[in-house]
Structure formats: C-alpha cells, structure tokens
Amino acid sequence: LVFGPDCGYDSVNYQWFDKRYDNFAYIDRIVVRNGFRSQGLGTVLYKELFAWAINKKIHNMLCEYNVEPLNKASQRFHDILGFQEVSLETIGQGKKVSMQLKRLAVRCCA
C-alpha cells in the first residue's frame, strides 16, 4: 500500500509524514508470502516503485519500521535500499518506530 500527500489516511505514522513533507509516496506496507521471502521480490517491488515515483517527479519515498520491538529484517532491507532515519517516534503503547526517508534523484527537465 502506497499513499501520497493529503489523502486523509487514518494512520499515525502516515500523518506524521504528511505534516512534514509535501512531495512524497508513503509506503505503508509490503507483504511477501512465506516461502517467497528472501528471493528479492521486495527489492523488485521497491525498485519498480522508485522508477514510478521518479517518472511522476515524486522526490521522497517514506516509510517506517519497528525499532521496539526491532524488526531486524526490515531494518536491513531499508538500509540496503538507501533509506535513512529522519526520526524515532513512540507510537501507541510503547512501540517505537524509525521514520525513514529515501530521496529520489528526480530530473527537472525532459
């Protein structure tokens, strides 16, 4: 699931980004079925999304992953793809998330 700015999505994490960025695609969720994980499918999906966003002149890819409890696989995945932490936020009942940003190299001219 991917959302753009000002879409009214009822997610605390989305709303955090929506208040701070105006040109973005927020990746809420990616799901790869058990048995198909660790085969590069997530990377393929993200790279297709990056290409789509660049074509649409979207500058920022945004997402988050759990830090407490730590989702180590998601952390490693997003690190490899070049995401960087912009904030640590506590959401809900003691759940801490790493707010992530990947800036895309969008060409200004055709």
C-alpha positions in Angstrom: 0.0 0.0 0.0 1.4 3.4 -1.0 -0.2 6.8 -0.3 0.6 10.3 -1.4 0.1 13.6 0.4 -3.2 14.9 1.8 -5.1 11.7 1.2 -6.6 11.6 4.8 -5.2 8.1 5.5 -6.0 7.3 9.1 -2.5 6.2 10.2 -0.5 7.9 12.9 2.7 7.2 11.0 1.3 8.5 7.7 0.0 11.6 9.4 3.4 12.3 10.9 5.0 12.3 7.4 2.1 14.2 5.9 2.7 17.1 8.3 6.4 17.3 7.4 6.6 16.5 3.6 4.6 17.7 0.7 6.0 15.7 -2.3 6.1 12.0 -1.3 5.0 8.5 -1.6 4.5 6.8 1.7 5.0 3.1 1.7 2.6 1.8 4.4 3.0 -1.9 3.8 4.6 -4.5 1.6 3.7 -8.2 2.0 5.6 -11.2 0.6 4.1 -14.6 1.3 6.0 -17.1 3.4 8.0 -19.3 1.2 8.8 -16.5 -1.2 10.7 -14.3 1.1 14.5 -13.7 0.8 14.2 -14.1 -3.0 14.5 -10.4 -3.9 10.8 -9.8 -4.6 10.6 -6.9 -2.1 13.6 -5.3 -3.7 11.9 -5.7 -7.2 8.7 -4.1 -5.9 10.6 -1.2 -4.3 12.7 -0.5 -7.4 9.6 -0.5 -9.5 8.0 1.9 -7.1 11.1 4.1 -7.2 11.0 4.2 -11.0 7.3 5.1 -11.0 7.9 7.9 -8.4 10.8 9.3 -10.4 8.6 9.3 -13.5 5.9 11.2 -11.5 8.5 13.6 -10.2 8.0 12.4 -6.6 11.1 13.4 -4.6 10.6 11.5 -1.3 9.9 7.9 -0.5 8.8 7.5 3.1 8.2 4.5 5.4 8.9 3.3 8.9 9.8 0.1 10.6 9.6 -1.1 14.2 12.6 -0.4 16.4 11.0 -1.6 19.7 10.4 -4.4 19.2 13.1 -4.4 16.5 12.2 -5.7 13.0 15.8 -6.5 12.1 14.9 -7.8 8.6 13.1 -4.6 7.7 15.9 -2.5 9.1 18.4 -4.4 7.0 16.2 -4.2 3.9 15.7 -0.5 4.1 19.3 0.2 4.9 20.4 -1.7 1.7 17.9 0.3 -0.4 19.3 3.6 0.9 16.7 4.8 3.3 17.9 7.0 6.2 16.3 7.6 9.6 14.8 11.1 10.0 13.3 10.5 13.4 12.5 8.0 16.1 8.9 8.1 17.3 6.9 6.3 20.0 3.6 5.2 18.7 0.8 3.7 20.7 1.7 1.6 23.7 5.5 1.6 23.8 6.0 0.8 20.1 8.9 2.8 18.8 9.4 3.2 15.0 12.2 4.5 12.9 10.8 7.1 10.4 12.6 6.5 7.1 13.3 8.7 4.1 14.9 8.0 0.7 15.4 11.0 -1.5 15.0 10.2 -5.2 17.0 11.8 -8.0 14.2 13.4 -10.0 15.2 15.1 -13.2 13.9 18.6 -13.5 13.8 18.7 -17.3 12.9 16.4 -20.1 
